[in-house]
């Protein structure tokens, strides 16, 4: 009976998360660039690199912990 029901792809949340993180980094980077954001360089690095990296690592750890 369940032969017609397609199963979800295991990596779908990972791909969606990657797209969202990439879009957010592009948007925030664009806003900082066009708005002449006076934020210090360390804040820009944190927003554009460190936070997305931490998020992706947490997504990966969640993915590998699933059975």
N, CA, C, O and CB atoms as a CASP TS submission, in Angstrom:
PFRMAT TS
TARGET T0000
AUTHOR 0000-0000-0000
METHOD Language model
MODEL 1
PARENT N/A
ATOM      1  N   UNK     1       0.811  -1.186   0.000  1.00  0.00           N
ATOM      2  CA  UNK     1       0.000   0.000   0.000  1.00  0.00           C
ATOM      3  C   UNK     1       0.864   1.265   0.000  1.00  0.00           C
ATOM      4  O   UNK     1       0.462   2.278  -0.572  1.00  0.00           O
ATOM      5  CB  UNK     1      -0.928  -0.010   1.195  1.00  0.00           C
ATOM      6  N   UNK     2       2.018   1.226   0.617  1.00  0.00           N
ATOM      7  CA  UNK     2       2.867   2.416   0.691  1.00  0.00           C
ATOM      8  C   UNK     2       3.860   2.503  -0.465  1.00  0.00           C
ATOM      9  O   UNK     2       4.790   3.309  -0.423  1.00  0.00           O
ATOM     10  CB  UNK     2       3.618   2.430   2.003  1.00  0.00           C
ATOM     11  N   UNK     3       3.671   1.681  -1.493  1.00  0.00           N
ATOM     12  CA  UNK     3       4.596   1.689  -2.617  1.00  0.00           C
ATOM     13  C   UNK     3       4.513   2.983  -3.412  1.00  0.00           C
ATOM     14  O   UNK     3       5.511   3.402  -3.998  1.00  0.00           O
ATOM     15  CB  UNK     3       4.323   0.510  -3.524  1.00  0.00           C
ATOM     16  N   UNK     4       3.368   3.619  -3.450  1.00  0.00           N
ATOM     17  CA  UNK     4       3.187   4.839  -4.226  1.00  0.00           C
ATOM     18  C   UNK     4       3.622   6.097  -3.495  1.00  0.00           C
ATOM     19  O   UNK     4       3.686   7.168  -4.099  1.00  0.00           O
ATOM     20  CB  UNK     4       1.759   4.973  -4.619  1.00  0.00           C
ATOM     21  N   UNK     5       3.922   5.992  -2.214  1.00  0.00           N
ATOM     22  CA  UNK     5       4.309   7.162  -1.427  1.00  0.00           C
ATOM     23  C   UNK     5       5.824   7.348  -1.521  1.00  0.00           C
ATOM     24  O   UNK     5       6.581   6.487  -1.074  1.00  0.00           O
ATOM     25  CB  UNK     5       3.859   7.011   0.061  1.00  0.00           C
ATOM     26  N   UNK     6       6.272   8.470  -2.102  1.00  0.00           N
ATOM     27  CA  UNK     6       7.722   8.679  -2.199  1.00  0.00           C
ATOM     28  C   UNK     6       8.322   9.015  -0.836  1.00  0.00           C
ATOM     29  O   UNK     6       7.714   9.723  -0.033  1.00  0.00           O
ATOM     30  CB  UNK     6       8.036   9.803  -3.203  1.00  0.00           C
ATOM     31  N   UNK     7       9.525   8.495  -0.587  1.00  0.00           N
ATOM     32  CA  UNK     7      10.204   8.801   0.663  1.00  0.00           C
ATOM     33  C   UNK     7      10.974  10.106   0.518  1.00  0.00           C
ATOM     34  O   UNK     7      11.401  10.476  -0.575  1.00  0.00           O
ATOM     35  CB  UNK     7      11.151   7.650   1.073  1.00  0.00           C
ATOM     36  N   UNK     8      11.139  10.784   1.623  1.00  0.00           N
ATOM     37  CA  UNK     8      11.917  12.018   1.615  1.00  0.00           C
ATOM     38  C   UNK     8      13.389  11.698   1.430  1.00  0.00           C
ATOM     39  O   UNK     8      13.884  10.686   1.924  1.00  0.00           O
ATOM     40  CB  UNK     8      11.698  12.815   2.913  1.00  0.00           C
ATOM     41  N   UNK     9      14.062  12.548   0.732  1.00  0.00           N
ATOM     42  CA  UNK     9      15.500  12.400   0.525  1.00  0.00           C
ATOM     43  C   UNK     9      16.209  12.804   1.814  1.00  0.00           C
ATOM     44  O   UNK     9      15.857  13.816   2.420  1.00  0.00           O
ATOM     45  CB  UNK     9      15.995  13.264  -0.690  1.00  0.00           C
ATOM     46  N   UNK    10      17.200  12.027   2.239  1.00  0.00           N
ATOM     47  CA  UNK    10      17.880  12.293   3.517  1.00  0.00           C
ATOM     48  C   UNK    10      18.604  13.626   3.529  1.00  0.00           C
ATOM     49  O   UNK    10      18.721  14.256   4.580  1.00  0.00           O
ATOM     50  CB  UNK    10      18.866  11.188   3.819  1.00  0.00           C
ATOM     51  N   UNK    11      19.088  14.063   2.385  1.00  0.00           N
ATOM     52  CA  UNK    11      19.881  15.290   2.340  1.00  0.00           C
ATOM     53  C   UNK    11      19.055  16.539   2.045  1.00  0.00           C
ATOM     54  O   UNK    11      19.613  17.633   1.965  1.00  0.00           O
ATOM     55  CB  UNK    11      20.957  15.154   1.307  1.00  0.00           C
ATOM     56  N   UNK    12      17.762  16.404   1.884  1.00  0.00           N
ATOM     57  CA  UNK    12      16.934  17.568   1.563  1.00  0.00           C
ATOM     58  C   UNK    12      17.083  18.692   2.597  1.00  0.00           C
ATOM     59  O   UNK    12      17.278  19.837   2.190  1.00  0.00           O
ATOM     60  CB  UNK    12      15.471  17.151   1.465  1.00  0.00           C
ATOM     61  N   UNK    13      17.004  18.433   3.905  1.00  0.00           N
ATOM     62  CA  UNK    13      17.197  19.524   4.871  1.00  0.00           C
ATOM     63  C   UNK    13      18.587  20.154   4.762  1.00  0.00           C
ATOM     64  O   UNK    13      18.743  21.360   4.951  1.00  0.00           O
ATOM     65  CB  UNK    13      16.979  19.009   6.291  1.00  0.00           C
ATOM     66  N   UNK    14      19.588  19.336   4.458  1.00  0.00           N
ATOM     67  CA  UNK    14      20.950  19.852   4.314  1.00  0.00           C
ATOM     68  C   UNK    14      21.021  20.824   3.140  1.00  0.00           C
ATOM     69  O   UNK    14      21.595  21.907   3.260  1.00  0.00           O
ATOM     70  CB  UNK    14      21.956  18.693   4.116  1.00  0.00           C
ATOM     71  N   UNK    15      20.441  20.441   2.009  1.00  0.00           N
ATOM     72  CA  UNK    15      20.456  21.312   0.832  1.00  0.00           C
ATOM     73  C   UNK    15      19.673  22.596   1.080  1.00  0.00           C
ATOM     74  O   UNK    15      20.112  23.676   0.685  1.00  0.00           O
ATOM     75  CB  UNK    15      19.880  20.578  -0.379  1.00  0.00           C
ATOM     76  N   UNK    16      18.538  22.488   1.720  1.00  0.00           N
ATOM     77  CA  UNK    16      17.737  23.671   2.034  1.00  0.00           C
ATOM     78  C   UNK    16      18.512  24.588   2.971  1.00  0.00           C
ATOM     79  O   UNK    16      18.521  25.804   2.781  1.00  0.00           O
ATOM     80  CB  UNK    16      16.385  23.269   2.667  1.00  0.00           C
ATOM     81  N   UNK    17      19.160  24.017   3.975  1.00  0.00           N
ATOM     82  CA  UNK    17      19.963  24.820   4.898  1.00  0.00           C
ATOM     83  C   UNK    17      21.112  25.517   4.201  1.00  0.00           C
ATOM     84  O   UNK    17      21.394  26.680   4.486  1.00  0.00           O
ATOM     85  CB  UNK    17      20.499  23.955   6.010  1.00  0.00           C
ATOM     86  N   UNK    18      21.784  24.820   3.285  1.00  0.00           N
ATOM     87  CA  UNK    18      22.876  25.442   2.532  1.00  0.00           C
ATOM     88  C   UNK    18      22.382  26.623   1.708  1.00  0.00           C
ATOM     89  O   UNK    18      23.020  27.676   1.677  1.00  0.00           O
ATOM     90  CB  UNK    18      23.543  24.416   1.619  1.00  0.00           C
ATOM     91  N   UNK    19      21.256  26.448   1.048  1.00  0.00           N
ATOM     92  CA  UNK    19      20.700  27.533   0.231  1.00  0.00           C
ATOM     93  C   UNK    19      20.328  28.720   1.112  1.00  0.00           C
ATOM     94  O   UNK    19      20.611  29.866   0.760  1.00  0.00           O
ATOM     95  CB  UNK    19      19.465  27.045  -0.559  1.00  0.00           C
ATOM     96  N   UNK    20      19.698  28.455   2.249  1.00  0.00           N
ATOM     97  CA  UNK    20      19.301  29.544   3.141  1.00  0.00           C
ATOM     98  C   UNK    20      20.507  30.276   3.717  1.00  0.00           C
ATOM     99  O   UNK    20      20.509  31.505   3.785  1.00  0.00           O
ATOM    100  CB  UNK    20      18.438  29.008   4.270  1.00  0.00           C
ATOM    101  N   UNK    21      21.525  29.538   4.131  1.00  0.00           N
ATOM    102  CA  UNK    21      22.728  30.172   4.676  1.00  0.00           C
ATOM    103  C   UNK    21      23.413  31.005   3.604  1.00  0.00           C
ATOM    104  O   UNK    21      23.816  32.138   3.868  1.00  0.00           O
ATOM    105  CB  UNK    21      23.701  29.113   5.234  1.00  0.00           C
ATOM    106  N   UNK    22      23.551  30.462   2.400  1.00  0.00           N
ATOM    107  CA  UNK    22      24.194  31.193   1.314  1.00  0.00           C
ATOM    108  C   UNK    22      23.407  32.457   0.965  1.00  0.00           C
ATOM    109  O   UNK    22      23.999  33.515   0.754  1.00  0.00           O
ATOM    110  CB  UNK    22      24.334  30.295   0.077  1.00  0.00           C
ATOM    111  N   UNK    23      22.080  32.355   0.903  1.00  0.00           N
ATOM    112  CA  UNK    23      21.247  33.522   0.608  1.00  0.00           C
ATOM    113  C   UNK    23      21.361  34.573   1.709  1.00  0.00           C
ATOM    114  O   UNK    23      21.430  35.768   1.421  1.00  0.00           O
ATOM    115  CB  UNK    23      19.783  33.103   0.431  1.00  0.00           C
ATOM    116  N   UNK    24      21.382  34.138   2.963  1.00  0.00           N
ATOM    117  CA  UNK    24      21.496  35.084   4.074  1.00  0.00           C
ATOM    118  C   UNK    24      22.846  35.792   4.063  1.00  0.00           C
ATOM    119  O   UNK    24      22.917  36.997   4.304  1.00  0.00           O
ATOM    120  CB  UNK    24      21.295  34.365   5.407  1.00  0.00           C
ATOM    121  N   UNK    25      23.916  35.051   3.786  1.00  0.00           N
ATOM    122  CA  UNK    25      25.245  35.664   3.732  1.00  0.00           C
ATOM    123  C   UNK    25      25.311  36.673   2.596  1.00  0.00           C
ATOM    124  O   UNK    25      25.854  37.764   2.768  1.00  0.00           O
ATOM    125  CB  UNK    25      26.339  34.589   3.557  1.00  0.00           C
ATOM    126  N   UNK    26      24.766  36.323   1.441  1.00  0.00           N
ATOM    127  CA  UNK    26      24.751  37.267   0.325  1.00  0.00           C
ATOM    128  C   UNK    26      23.944  38.519   0.661  1.00  0.00           C
ATOM    129  O   UNK    26      24.373  39.633   0.361  1.00  0.00           O
ATOM    130  CB  UNK    26      24.180  36.600  -0.925  1.00  0.00           C
ATOM    131  N   UNK    27      22.781  38.341   1.281  1.00  0.00           N
ATOM    132  CA  UNK    27      21.938  39.481   1.621  1.00  0.00           C
ATOM    133  C   UNK    27      22.611  40.393   2.640  1.00  0.00           C
ATOM    134  O   UNK    27      22.644  41.611   2.464  1.00  0.00           O
ATOM    135  CB  UNK    27      20.599  39.002   2.158  1.00  0.00           C
ATOM    136  N   UNK    28      23.144  39.802   3.703  1.00  0.00           N
ATOM    137  CA  UNK    28      23.794  40.612   4.741  1.00  0.00           C
ATOM    138  C   UNK    28      25.039  41.288   4.182  1.00  0.00           C
ATOM    139  O   UNK    28      25.292  42.458   4.471  1.00  0.00           O
ATOM    140  CB  UNK    28      24.164  39.743   5.964  1.00  0.00           C
ATOM    141  N   UNK    29      25.814  40.565   3.386  1.00  0.00           N
ATOM    142  CA  UNK    29      26.994  41.162   2.765  1.00  0.00           C
ATOM    143  C   UNK    29      26.634  42.315   1.852  1.00  0.00           C
ATOM    144  O   UNK    29      27.303  43.348   1.851  1.00  0.00           O
ATOM    145  CB  UNK    29      27.760  40.119   1.988  1.00  0.00           C
ATOM    146  N   UNK    30      25.575  42.138   1.074  1.00  0.00           N
ATOM    147  CA  UNK    30      25.118  43.214   0.188  1.00  0.00           C
ATOM    148  C   UNK    30      24.682  44.430   0.988  1.00  0.00           C
ATOM    149  O   UNK    30      25.027  45.561   0.647  1.00  0.00           O
ATOM    150  CB  UNK    30      23.966  42.731  -0.697  1.00  0.00           C
ATOM    151  N   UNK    31      23.917  44.196   2.062  1.00  0.00           N
ATOM    152  CA  UNK    31      23.452  45.321   2.896  1.00  0.00           C
ATOM    153  C   UNK    31      24.624  46.048   3.553  1.00  0.00           C
ATOM    154  O   UNK    31      24.614  47.274   3.657  1.00  0.00           O
ATOM    155  CB  UNK    31      22.476  44.819   3.980  1.00  0.00           C
ATOM    156  N   UNK    32      25.629  45.296   3.994  1.00  0.00           N
ATOM    157  CA  UNK    32      26.805  45.932   4.600  1.00  0.00           C
ATOM    158  C   UNK    32      27.582  46.731   3.560  1.00  0.00           C
ATOM    159  O   UNK    32      28.060  47.830   3.841  1.00  0.00           O
ATOM    160  CB  UNK    32      27.721  44.874   5.248  1.00  0.00           C
ATOM    161  N   UNK    33      27.706  46.175   2.362  1.00  0.00           N
ATOM    162  CA  UNK    33      28.467  46.833   1.305  1.00  0.00           C
ATOM    163  C   UNK    33      27.751  48.090   0.810  1.00  0.00           C
ATOM    164  O   UNK    33      28.365  49.154   0.719  1.00  0.00           O
ATOM    165  CB  UNK    33      28.703  45.867   0.139  1.00  0.00           C
ATOM    166  N   UNK    34      26.478  47.980   0.495  1.00  0.00           N
ATOM    167  CA  UNK    34      25.733  49.108  -0.066  1.00  0.00           C
ATOM    168  C   UNK    34      25.388  50.157   0.988  1.00  0.00           C
ATOM    169  O   UNK    34      25.279  51.341   0.671  1.00  0.00           O
ATOM    170  CB  UNK    34      24.460  48.612  -0.726  1.00  0.00           C
ATOM    171  N   UNK    35      25.219  49.737   2.213  1.00  0.00           N
ATOM    172  CA  UNK    35      24.848  50.676   3.265  1.00  0.00           C
ATOM    173  C   UNK    35      26.037  51.321   3.941  1.00  0.00           C
ATOM    174  O   UNK    35      25.869  52.085   4.891  1.00  0.00           O
ATOM    175  CB  UNK    35      24.021  49.985   4.288  1.00  0.00           C
ATOM    176  N   UNK    36      27.252  51.024   3.462  1.00  0.00           N
ATOM    177  CA  UNK    36      28.471  51.531   4.096  1.00  0.00           C
ATOM    178  C   UNK    36      28.418  51.308   5.600  1.00  0.00           C
ATOM    179  O   UNK    36      28.572  52.237   6.392  1.00  0.00           O
ATOM    180  CB  UNK    36      28.665  53.028   3.787  1.00  0.00           C
ATOM    181  N   UNK    37      28.198  50.072   5.965  1.00  0.00           N
ATOM    182  CA  UNK    37      28.034  49.685   7.364  1.00  0.00           C
ATOM    183  C   UNK    37      29.276  50.063   8.172  1.00  0.00           C
ATOM    184  O   UNK    37      30.389  49.680   7.811  1.00  0.00           O
ATOM    185  CB  UNK    37      27.759  48.172   7.479  1.00  0.00           C
ATOM    186  N   UNK    38      29.092  50.811   9.261  1.00  0.00           N
ATOM    187  CA  UNK    38      30.235  51.217  10.077  1.00  0.00           C
ATOM    188  C   UNK    38      30.686  50.151  11.078  1.00  0.00           C
ATOM    189  O   UNK    38      31.481  50.439  11.972  1.00  0.00           O
ATOM    190  CB  UNK    38      29.895  52.477  10.817  1.00  0.00           C
ATOM    191  N   UNK    39      30.190  48.938  10.933  1.00  0.00           N
ATOM    192  CA  UNK    39      30.567  47.878  11.876  1.00  0.00           C
ATOM    193  C   UNK    39      32.053  47.564  11.735  1.00  0.00           C
ATOM    194  O   UNK    39      32.597  47.608  10.632  1.00  0.00           O
ATOM    195  CB  UNK    39      29.718  46.598  11.640  1.00  0.00           C
ATOM    196  N   UNK    40      32.708  47.247  12.851  1.00  0.00           N
ATOM    197  CA  UNK    40      34.126  46.868  12.779  1.00  0.00           C
ATOM    198  C   UNK    40      34.316  45.598  11.953  1.00  0.00           C
ATOM    199  O   UNK    40      33.389  44.803  11.794  1.00  0.00           O
ATOM    200  CB  UNK    40      34.700  46.665  14.193  1.00  0.00           C
ATOM    201  N   UNK    41      35.507  45.422  11.439  1.00  0.00           N
ATOM    202  CA  UNK    41      35.805  44.276  10.590  1.00  0.00           C
ATOM    203  C   UNK    41      35.557  42.943  11.256  1.00  0.00           C
ATOM    204  O   UNK    41      35.122  41.998  10.598  1.00  0.00           O
ATOM    205  CB  UNK    41      37.212  44.339  10.145  1.00  0.00           C
ATOM    206  N   UNK    42      35.825  42.844  12.554  1.00  0.00           N
ATOM    207  CA  UNK    42      35.638  41.573  13.256  1.00  0.00           C
ATOM    208  C   UNK    42      34.158  41.181  13.294  1.00  0.00           C
ATOM    209  O   UNK    42      33.826  39.997  13.235  1.00  0.00           O
ATOM    210  CB  UNK    42      36.201  41.665  14.688  1.00  0.00           C
ATOM    211  N   UNK    43      33.281  42.163  13.392  1.00  0.00           N
ATOM    212  CA  UNK    43      31.840  41.884  13.375  1.00  0.00           C
ATOM    213  C   UNK    43      31.420  41.385  11.997  1.00  0.00           C
ATOM    214  O   UNK    43      30.638  40.441  11.882  1.00  0.00           O
ATOM    215  CB  UNK    43      31.029  43.150  13.760  1.00  0.00           C
ATOM    216  N   UNK    44      31.943  42.022  10.959  1.00  0.00           N
ATOM    217  CA  UNK    44      31.619  41.585   9.597  1.00  0.00           C
ATOM    218  C   UNK    44      32.098  40.158   9.354  1.00  0.00           C
ATOM    219  O   UNK    44      31.383  39.356   8.753  1.00  0.00           O
ATOM    220  CB  UNK    44      32.246  42.534   8.564  1.00  0.00           C
ATOM    221  N   UNK    45      33.296  39.841   9.813  1.00  0.00           N
ATOM    222  CA  UNK    45      33.817  38.483   9.657  1.00  0.00           C
ATOM    223  C   UNK    45      32.929  37.491  10.408  1.00  0.00           C
ATOM    224  O   UNK    45      32.623  36.412   9.902  1.00  0.00           O
ATOM    225  CB  UNK    45      35.277  38.395  10.166  1.00  0.00           C
ATOM    226  N   UNK    46      32.524  37.865  11.609  1.00  0.00           N
ATOM    227  CA  UNK    46      31.654  36.980  12.392  1.00  0.00           C
ATOM    228  C   UNK    46      30.322  36.723  11.721  1.00  0.00           C
ATOM    229  O   UNK    46      29.845  35.589  11.669  1.00  0.00           O
ATOM    230  CB  UNK    46      31.418  37.564  13.756  1.00  0.00           C
ATOM    231  N   UNK    47      29.727  37.785  11.210  1.00  0.00           N
ATOM    232  CA  UNK    47      28.410  37.653  10.588  1.00  0.00           C
ATOM    233  C   UNK    47      28.489  36.879   9.277  1.00  0.00           C
ATOM    234  O   UNK    47      27.620  36.057   8.987  1.00  0.00           O
ATOM    235  CB  UNK    47      27.799  39.030  10.344  1.00  0.00           C
ATOM    236  N   UNK    48      29.519  37.136   8.490  1.00  0.00           N
ATOM    237  CA  UNK    48      29.580  36.565   7.148  1.00  0.00           C
ATOM    238  C   UNK    48      30.289  35.217   7.068  1.00  0.00           C
ATOM    239  O   UNK    48      30.142  34.511   6.071  1.00  0.00           O
ATOM    240  CB  UNK    48      30.260  37.522   6.241  1.00  0.00           C
ATOM    241  N   UNK    49      31.053  34.841   8.092  1.00  0.00           N
ATOM    242  CA  UNK    49      31.772  33.567   8.003  1.00  0.00           C
ATOM    243  C   UNK    49      31.571  32.677   9.225  1.00  0.00           C
ATOM    244  O   UNK    49      31.164  31.524   9.080  1.00  0.00           O
ATOM    245  CB  UNK    49      33.241  33.826   7.814  1.00  0.00           C
ATOM    246  N   UNK    50      31.843  33.177  10.404  1.00  0.00           N
ATOM    247  CA  UNK    50      31.842  32.327  11.599  1.00  0.00           C
ATOM    248  C   UNK    50      30.447  31.782  11.899  1.00  0.00           C
ATOM    249  O   UNK    50      30.293  30.583  12.131  1.00  0.00           O
ATOM    250  CB  UNK    50      32.365  33.108  12.805  1.00  0.00           C
ATOM    251  N   UNK    51      29.450  32.629  11.899  1.00  0.00           N
ATOM    252  CA  UNK    51      28.093  32.177  12.227  1.00  0.00           C
ATOM    253  C   UNK    51      27.586  31.148  11.219  1.00  0.00           C
ATOM    254  O   UNK    51      27.052  30.122  11.639  1.00  0.00           O
ATOM    255  CB  UNK    51      27.135  33.371  12.278  1.00  0.00           C
ATOM    256  N   UNK    52      27.728  31.371   9.899  1.00  0.00           N
ATOM    257  CA  UNK    52      27.303  30.319   8.959  1.00  0.00           C
ATOM    258  C   UNK    52      28.091  29.016   9.112  1.00  0.00           C
ATOM    259  O   UNK    52      27.520  27.935   8.969  1.00  0.00           O
ATOM    260  CB  UNK    52      27.443  30.820   7.537  1.00  0.00           C
ATOM    261  N   UNK    53      29.374  29.101   9.397  1.00  0.00           N
ATOM    262  CA  UNK    53      30.172  27.882   9.573  1.00  0.00           C
ATOM    263  C   UNK    53      29.682  27.093  10.784  1.00  0.00           C
ATOM    264  O   UNK    53      29.541  25.872  10.713  1.00  0.00           O
ATOM    265  CB  UNK    53      31.669  28.229   9.733  1.00  0.00           C
ATOM    266  N   UNK    54      29.425  27.775  11.884  1.00  0.00           N
ATOM    267  CA  UNK    54      28.915  27.101  13.081  1.00  0.00           C
ATOM    268  C   UNK    54      27.562  26.456  12.782  1.00  0.00           C
ATOM    269  O   UNK    54      27.304  25.325  13.194  1.00  0.00           O
ATOM    270  CB  UNK    54      28.790  28.098  14.263  1.00  0.00           C
ATOM    271  N   UNK    55      26.709  27.172  12.072  1.00  0.00           N
ATOM    272  CA  UNK    55      25.396  26.633  11.730  1.00  0.00           C
ATOM    273  C   UNK    55      25.526  25.378  10.866  1.00  0.00           C
ATOM    274  O   UNK    55      24.838  24.386  11.106  1.00  0.00           O
ATOM    275  CB  UNK    55      24.559  27.692  11.002  1.00  0.00           C
ATOM    276  N   UNK    56      26.399  25.420   9.869  1.00  0.00           N
ATOM    277  CA  UNK    56      26.577  24.264   8.993  1.00  0.00           C
ATOM    278  C   UNK    56      27.181  23.072   9.738  1.00  0.00           C
ATOM    279  O   UNK    56      26.821  21.926   9.469  1.00  0.00           O
ATOM    280  CB  UNK    56      27.463  24.638   7.809  1.00  0.00           C
ATOM    281  N   UNK    57      28.089  23.335  10.664  1.00  0.00           N
ATOM    282  CA  UNK    57      28.657  22.245  11.466  1.00  0.00           C
ATOM    283  C   UNK    57      27.573  21.605  12.329  1.00  0.00           C
ATOM    284  O   UNK    57      27.513  20.381  12.446  1.00  0.00           O
ATOM    285  CB  UNK    57      29.815  22.765  12.355  1.00  0.00           C
ATOM    286  N   UNK    58      26.725  22.420  12.926  1.00  0.00           N
ATOM    287  CA  UNK    58      25.634  21.868  13.734  1.00  0.00           C
ATOM    288  C   UNK    58      24.661  21.066  12.872  1.00  0.00           C
ATOM    289  O   UNK    58      24.170  20.020  13.299  1.00  0.00           O
ATOM    290  CB  UNK    58      24.886  22.995  14.461  1.00  0.00           C
ATOM    291  N   UNK    59      24.381  21.550  11.664  1.00  0.00           N
ATOM    292  CA  UNK    59      23.528  20.788  10.749  1.00  0.00           C
ATOM    293  C   UNK    59      24.166  19.448  10.418  1.00  0.00           C
ATOM    294  O   UNK    59      23.482  18.425  10.381  1.00  0.00           O
ATOM    295  CB  UNK    59      23.266  21.584   9.458  1.00  0.00           C
ATOM    296  N   UNK    60      25.469  19.448  10.178  1.00  0.00           N
ATOM    297  CA  UNK    60      26.179  18.211   9.848  1.00  0.00           C
ATOM    298  C   UNK    60      26.137  17.229  11.020  1.00  0.00           C
ATOM    299  O   UNK    60      25.887  16.039  10.827  1.00  0.00           O
ATOM    300  CB  UNK    60      27.639  18.517   9.463  1.00  0.00           C
ATOM    301  N   UNK    61      26.378  17.723  12.225  1.00  0.00           N
ATOM    302  CA  UNK    61      26.340  16.847  13.395  1.00  0.00           C
ATOM    303  C   UNK    61      24.951  16.254  13.605  1.00  0.00           C
ATOM    304  O   UNK    61      24.821  15.094  13.996  1.00  0.00           O
ATOM    305  CB  UNK    61      26.773  17.611  14.641  1.00  0.00           C
ATOM    306  N   UNK    62      23.922  17.044  13.348  1.00  0.00           N
ATOM    307  CA  UNK    62      22.563  16.524  13.445  1.00  0.00           C
ATOM    308  C   UNK    62      22.325  15.454  12.392  1.00  0.00           C
ATOM    309  O   UNK    62      21.693  14.433  12.665  1.00  0.00           O
ATOM    310  CB  UNK    62      21.541  17.655  13.292  1.00  0.00           C
ATOM    311  N   UNK    63      22.833  15.690  11.192  1.00  0.00           N
ATOM    312  CA  UNK    63      22.648  14.738  10.095  1.00  0.00           C
ATOM    313  C   UNK    63      23.311  13.396  10.394  1.00  0.00           C
ATOM    314  O   UNK    63      22.702  12.346  10.188  1.00  0.00           O
ATOM    315  CB  UNK    63      23.208  15.313   8.798  1.00  0.00           C
ATOM    316  N   UNK    64      24.546  13.422  10.876  1.00  0.00           N
ATOM    317  CA  UNK    64      25.246  12.153  11.108  1.00  0.00           C
ATOM    318  C   UNK    64      24.734  11.430  12.347  1.00  0.00           C
ATOM    319  O   UNK    64      24.972  10.232  12.502  1.00  0.00           O
ATOM    320  CB  UNK    64      26.739  12.397  11.242  1.00  0.00           C
ATOM    321  N   UNK    65      24.037  12.137  13.232  1.00  0.00           N
ATOM    322  CA  UNK    65      23.520  11.474  14.427  1.00  0.00           C
ATOM    323  C   UNK    65      22.215  10.733  14.147  1.00  0.00           C
ATOM    324  O   UNK    65      21.761   9.949  14.980  1.00  0.00           O
ATOM    325  CB  UNK    65      23.308  12.491  15.538  1.00  0.00           C
ATOM    326  N   UNK    66      21.608  10.973  12.983  1.00  0.00           N
ATOM    327  CA  UNK    66      20.370  10.276  12.636  1.00  0.00           C
ATOM    328  C   UNK    66      20.678   8.857  12.185  1.00  0.00           C
ATOM    329  O   UNK    66      21.741   8.580  11.629  1.00  0.00           O
ATOM    330  CB  UNK    66      19.604  11.036  11.533  1.00  0.00           C
ATOM    331  N   UNK    67      19.742   7.980  12.433  1.00  0.00           N
ATOM    332  CA  UNK    67      19.924   6.578  12.026  1.00  0.00           C
ATOM    333  C   UNK    67      19.259   6.324  10.695  1.00  0.00           C
ATOM    334  O   UNK    67      19.303   5.204  10.187  1.00  0.00           O
ATOM    335  CB  UNK    67      19.361   5.621  13.084  1.00  0.00           C
TER
END
